[in-house]
Amino acid sequence: MSRSAHPAGPRHADVLPEGRSAASAAPAEDLNALDPKVWAHTVGRDADGVVTVGGISVTQLAEEYGTPAYVLDEADFRDRARAWRTAFGDDADVFYAGKAFLSRAVVRWLHEEGLNLDVCSGGELATALSAGMPAERIAFHGNNKSPEEIERAVRAGVGRIVLDSFQEIVRVAHIAQSLGKRQRVQIRITVGVEAHTHEFIATAHEDQKFGIPLAGGQAAEAVRRALQLDGLEVIGIHSHIGSQIFDMSGFEVAAHRVVGLLKDIRDEHGVELPEIDLGGGLGIAYTSDDDPREPHEIAKALTEIVTRECEAARLATPRISVEPGRAIVGPTAFTLYEVGTVKPLDGLRTYVSVDGGMSDNIRTALYDAEYSVALASRTSDAEPMLVRVVGKHCESGDIVVKDAFLPGDLAPGDLVAVPATGAYCRSMASNYNHVLRPPVVAVRDGAARVIVRRETEEDLLRLDVG
């Protein structure tokens, strides 16, 4: 799979990506090997073959915290956050996209590592503020922010609100003015660039809910209106073209069109907006076939693209912002499961049922996403068998890993681990079938602690007032 591929999956796939079949897929040479592209930095195997992370074995983690569990490598998270901050330097801003995964511990790590934070709901904003993130380092997104959410953001003094519609321009201006404030804002536009990704996570073509279209002069009109309102300080343009992107060509086209709008704004209003936010969406390795770019490569490419376009338009180069969420937290975590049943289907594959499923990882069902899986509680020299890792839910689409190879002696009670589940797994988790959401266990330097506790039946029943 090349950098231009879309590991979110083909839009209308059945069980395997186009061009691949269960019969033609080949197992890895060594099923016990752990590809460092896919796993967190401190993951390895001990002398007994048990997977370890941060110096702690998964068997110890399972015994202490149970399964399923999200296991997050804190050192890896901090390293990746630092790498993004260093790559862009002091002349740009890195906003971690909280929707990928957010907790108060994560907010504190971001604050300590010098990153800003992007939130898109009142709950995410409350989490950020409660954990001590300075409000001026918070950006507030969302296509339908409530008046209450907007008022809370303005009162708190968030650094920017990203305006997503004509109605929101007026709404934010009115609320800010009524509070005696002038709110810094960006205008989110859709530039007509559809990233090569799953249709549900491609966000810059016109036929979707986000942003104000560049086509037909709508974005220019939105900027004109915002510039006239006393409650708003327009600081820039925001563009986001999709998620899980490896190919930079989409950013190049988007930047060209955004800079064209900046030039039109200068020519018509005499204003050069000082910022441009290119969003996020940079991909990670879910399987060994994926080839994501490093932060310094991305920073260099994006900076060169914007600089070149601004020079051509005779504009001062604006301050760039980016919003990596998945690219920071995604590779830092894996989900640890216990095998419950192993069901061979002659001539097809073996179904391996684990004690979690679509309630803790909806991405396979929702996006046809691909994942890797490894036997974690031991090594094995058994012949490989083609498996489908499925969950415990009453749903035929309850698939965690569509097709992979595991040792043929896999048995109930074994632990398996699915890497690259730090992003959009816990944050999209549900209580389908009233299954309890797993904990998030952070590991660092031989110590583990729960940063989001496992739900209990009492938690479920507390909300049921009937």
Secondary structure, DSSP 8 states (H G I E B T S, - for coil): --TTS-TT--TT-SSS-TT--TTT----S-TT---TTTS-TT-EE-TTS-EEETTEEHHHHHHHH-SSEEEEEHHHHHHHHHHHHHHHGGGEEEEEETTS---HHHHHHHHHHT-EEEE-SHHHHHHHHHTT--GGGEEE--SS--HHHHHHHHHHT-SEEEE-SHHHHHHHHHHHHHTT--EEEEEEEE-S---SS-GGG--SSSSSSSSEESGGGHHHHHHHHHHT-TTEEEEEEE----SSB--THHHHHHHHHHHHHHHHHHHHHS----EEE----B---SSTT-----HHHHHHHHHHHHHHHHHHHT----EEEE--SHHHHGGGEEEEEEEEEEEEETTTEEEEEES--TTT--HHHHH------EE-S----S-EEEEEEE-SSS-TT-EEEEEEEEETT--TT-EEEEES-SSSSSTT---GGG-----EEEEETTEEEEEE----HHHHHHH---
